[in-house]
Amino acid sequence: MSIPPLGRLAATAALASGLVLAPVTAATADTAGTPTIDPDQMAAMQEAFGLSQAGVTDLLDAQAEAADLEAELREELGADFGGAVFDTDTHELTVRVTDQSSNDAVREAGAVPQRVEHGAPELEAAVEALNGAEEAASDGVHGWYADPELDTVVIETADGAAEDAEALAAEAGLDVDTFTVEEGTEEPRTYADIVGGTPYYFQDGADWFVCSVGFGVEGGYVTAGHCGTAGSDTWLQVGSGQLGTVAESVFPDQDAAWVRSAAGHTPTPLVDDHAGGTVTVTGSQETPVGGAVCRSGQTTGWHCGTVQAKDQSVNYGGDIVNGLTRTTACAEGGDSGGSWVSGTEAQGVTSGGSGNCTSGGTTYFQPLNPMLEQWNLTLLTG
């Protein structure tokens, strides 16, 4: 695979005590036992959501409660659970149900019920069917994902390529009322650009690339799969100061990798805040659709947005990656592999997207928990 510009390891600082991994939100406990947000993440969230510091804290508290509530109702409702969406303005969790008899249970739990025709199980099955037919996707098909708010599967295409989406849906056996086609001019790409003078490189042929470290795990760190193949080395500088060796890497299908750190480099639960400090990861509970997330990468630092969808498939110019999370936060080349957090909960590592941090755009991340599970990795927390 030819890796598009800018690649993996985050421009994190190598401290005497060990490696400070790429930008993630950190939280330290204050005297009352309430987590405090890293100042740079706090500023980014205030800018992104137009909130005061107290408003950001309230949002994260409400979002954490919503994540717990979503998990409880998913288990309680079973096949009637149709998905959930969190509202960052009202702090309400709306739970979709496929049977109105579940409305009372949703209300009693503290969420807002909404009847839908398809619901999460049917939409997830449709996404799986598209994944199974992905070889039929033309370059004009940019990706697909389940949208719980619209109760449909969205197939994204280039302008004028709606027929390509319809052909893919037909190949997957989807009913016409199950999917919606959205045409656009933006083309997803992995965040990777050839750069110089920034830390944490890897080599592909004669070229050097840079990416962002994701999260520290026992024995190394996780990052994006397109940032290097298994067995390749990672470096602090171009060709000097070996940081580690890629132990596992999957791209396409997933965009996941983990690097086994070299001697003298100690992984930590810390993430670079790009302002001379670090943040500390405390767990990896997934935030709901609609929830606020922040990302950090070596190119653009902290940026925040909301989760638009989960389990999206994205076509990076013929390389199709499944299971990504779609967000409104921006990113640019070199941010690949970098950290995504909700409060102090680790969410995933940057895969790619469209747009930039000047005009805005869409960015996708590879969820973290599947990476930890498939390779039996232990996330470092503090």
N, C-alpha and C positions, 0 to 999 in steps of 0.2 A: 504494500500500500504506500502511496505517496502521501506523506503527511503535509497538509496545508500549513502555511506559515505559523510559527510560534507554537511551542508545544508544552511540555510538561511541568517540570518542577517549579514551584513558586519561588519568586525571589524572596525567600525568607532568609533571615540572618543566621549564620552559624555562630552560636555563642560558645564560649569556652566550656560551658556546662553541657552543651548538646545542641541539637538542631531545634530551631524554633519553626514549627511547621506553618504552612500557609494560612492566610488570614481567616480566622473563624471567630465567632463571637465568644467572648469569654465572660465569665461571671465570677465574681468573688463574693463571699458572704459578708454582709455587714454585721454590725453588732446585734441587730434584731433578727438575724437569720434570713433576711430577704436578699436574694441575689441582686447585685448591682451590675448594670450593663457597662461594658467598655465604653469610654467616652467617645471614641470615633464611631463605633457602631450606633451609639445613642444619637450622635449628630446626623449620621446617615439616615436613620429611621425618622428623626424629626423632619428632615428635609423631604424625604420620600412621602410621608404621610401627613405632613402639616400638623404635627402634634407637639405638645410640650413634653418635657421629660416625664412628668407624672402620667401624661397620656400614653406615652410609649410603654411605661411600666404596666399601666392598666391593660393595654392591648395585649402584651405578652402574657400577663396573668390570665386574661380571658381566653386567649388562644390555647394555652396549656390545658385549661379546664375543658375547652371544646374538644381537644384531641382525646382526652380521657372519655368524654361523653360519646364521641363518635365510636370509639372502640367498644364501649359498653353496649350501645344500641346496635352496632353491627352484629355482635354476638347474640343479643336478645331477639332481634327481629329475624335473623336468619335470611331466608330467601326473600322476605318482604323488604329487606333493607335495599334502598335504591341509590345510595350515595349520600354524601353530606357536603355542604358548602358553608364556610365561615365568612362572616361579613366584618371587615376591619373597621367599618364605621359604627355599626350598631352593636358589635360583639355578639351577635346572635348566630347560632348554628342552625341552619335549615337542613333537616333530614328528609330525603326523598323516600317515599314508600310506594310500593306497587299495589298495596291493598289498604284501603281506607280504614279497615278495622284496626290497623296499627297506630292510627293517629293519637289515640288516648295515651298509649305507652310512650310515644315520643314527647307529648306535652308534659306528662308526669315526670319524665326524666329531665325536663328543662330546655328542650329544643323545640323548634317550629316544624311541624310536619307539612309535607307537600306531596300530593299525589302525582306520580309520573307513569307514563305508559310503559317505558322500557326498563329503566332502573339500571343500577350498576352491574348486576350479573349479566344481563342481556348485552349491555354495551361492552363489557369486558370480553364476552364471547365473540362479539363482532370484531373487536380489536385483534383478538387471537386469530380469527379467521383471516383478517388482512395480513397479519404477520406470517401466516402459513402460505399466503399467496404473494409474498413480497417480491419474488423473482419476476413477477409480472408488472411490477411498478416501473414506469418509465422515469427518465430524469426529470420530467415535468411534474411528477408527483413528489412533493416535498415532505410529506409526513402525514400521520393520522393519529388521532387521540380521542378518547371518550370525554365529552363535555357534560358533566353532571348537571350544570345549570340549564343547558338547552335540551338535555335528555336526548342527545344524539351523538353519533360518531362523526367527527369533523375530518374530512380528507382535504389537506392543503395542497394546492397546485400552483404552478406558474400561470400567469395570465394566458388565457386561451387554451389551457390544458384540462378543462373540466371533463372532456370526453375520456382522457387518460384515467382520471379518478373513477369515472363510471365503469370503465373497462376493468379496473382493478377490483372494484366492488363486485362486479359480476363474476369475476374469477373467484372471488372469496365466497360467493353465494349469499351476499347480503341482500335483504329486502330493501326496496327503494325508500321506505319510510324510516329506515334505521340510520341513514347517513346523510350528511350535508357536505357539499363541496364549497370550499372557500378559495378563490383565486387571489393571488397577490404577486408583487414584484420582488419581494425579498427572498433570497436564496440561502438556506441554512449552510453553514460551513463549520468545521471544527476550528476552535480558537488556537491557531498555531502559526506564528510568523518568525522568520529568521531574524534574530536580533543580535546585538553585541553588547557586552558590558554589563549583563545582568546575570545573577547567580543561577545555578541549577540547570545545567544543560544536558542534552543527550544528542547523540549523533545518528544520522540516517544517511548512509553513504558518505559523501564528502561534505555534507551540510550539517550544521549545528542548529539545534532548536532549543527553545526554552518553554517550560510550562510552570505550573504552580503546584506545590505540595498541597495535598488535601488534609488528611488528619493522621495524627500519630497513632500507630497500633503497636502492639508488642512485637518487637523485632524490626520495625520499619515504619512505612507510611503508605496510605492509599492515594491514588491519583487517577487520571484518565487513561483509558486503554490506548487511545490513539497517540499517546505521548511516548510510546516505545514498546518494542516487542520483548517477550520473555527472554531473559539471558543477556539483554543489552545493559550497558552501564549508565549511570547518571553521575553528574559532576557538579562541583561547586562553581567551577569556572570552565571555560572551553578547554577540555583536554587535561585539566589538572584538578587535584583535590577530589578524588572519587567519593561520592556520597553514598552510593549503593548499587545494587543490581536488581533489575526487574525480575521478580520471582514468578509472577503470573500476570498475563495481560490478555484481554479479550476486546477486539474491535475488528469488524463491526459485530452486530447482534447485541452486544453490550458495549459500553465505553468505560471499562473498569480495569484497574491494575493495582498491584501493590508491589512496593520496592523494599527489598531486604537491605537494611542500612549497613554500611561498611563500618569496620572497626573505628572507634573514636567518635562516632556520631550517634548520639543517644536520642531516640524519639521521645517526645513529651506530649502532654495534652494541650500544649500551647499553640496559638496561632498568631502570626504577625499582624499587627494592626496598621502597619505602614506609617506609623507616627511615632516610632521609637518605643512602643510598648507591645504587650502581648495580651491575648485573651485565653480563657480556660474553658474547655469543653466539659460538660457535666453528664451528657447522655446522648441518646440518638432516637428519641421519640419523634415520629413523623408528624408534621403539622398538617391540618386538614387543607383541602382545596379552599382557596380564598384567603388562607392565612398569610401573614407577613413573613418574609424571609430576607436574609441579607447574605451577600456573597463577598468574598475577598480574593483578589488575585494580584499577581505581581505587576501587572500592567496598569490597572485602573483602581486598585485599592478597594474600599468599601462601596457597595451600592446595594440598594434594597428595592423590593417590589413585593408582589403577591404571587402565590401559586395559582395558576390558571387551570391546570389539569395534571393528572398523573398517568403513568403507563402510556406515554405518547411514543409512537414510532416516528423517526426522523430519517429522511433520505439525504445524506451528505454526498451529493454527486455520485450516487451509485452505491455508497456504503450505507446500508440501512441499520440503524440502531433502534432497538425496542426497549420499552420500559423506562423511558426518560420522564422527568418531571418538567413541565413547561412553566415558565415564570415571566413576569413583566420587567424584571431587573435587567440592566444592560451588562455587557461584557465585551472584551476585545481580545485580539491576539495576544497570547502569552498568559491569559487568565485560565486557560484549560487546566483541569485538574484541581483547581482551587476550591476552597471551602465554602459550603453553604450552611447557614445556621438559622434556627428560629430561637431567639433568646440565646440560651447556652446549649441548646440541643442540636447536635450535628445532623444535617439532612442529606448531604451528598457532595459530589465533586463536579465541577463545571465540565460540560461536554462541548457544547457549541451553541450556535444561534445565528441571528441575523441582526443587522443594525449595528449601532455602536453607542458609546456613552456620551456622544454629542447630540445625536438626533434621537436616541432611544432605540429600543429593539426588544426582541424576544430572546431569552436564553434558556437552555435546557441543562438540567443536571442529572447525572447518574446517581440514583438513590444509594445511600451508604449501606443500609442494613443488609440488602442482598449480597453485597460484596463481603461483608463480615461473615455472613452465614456460609457462603459457598467456599470460602477459603479458610474457615474456622479461625478468623482473626479476632483479636480482642482490642476494642477501642480503648485508648488511654483517656482517662477522665481525671478531673481534679476537684 
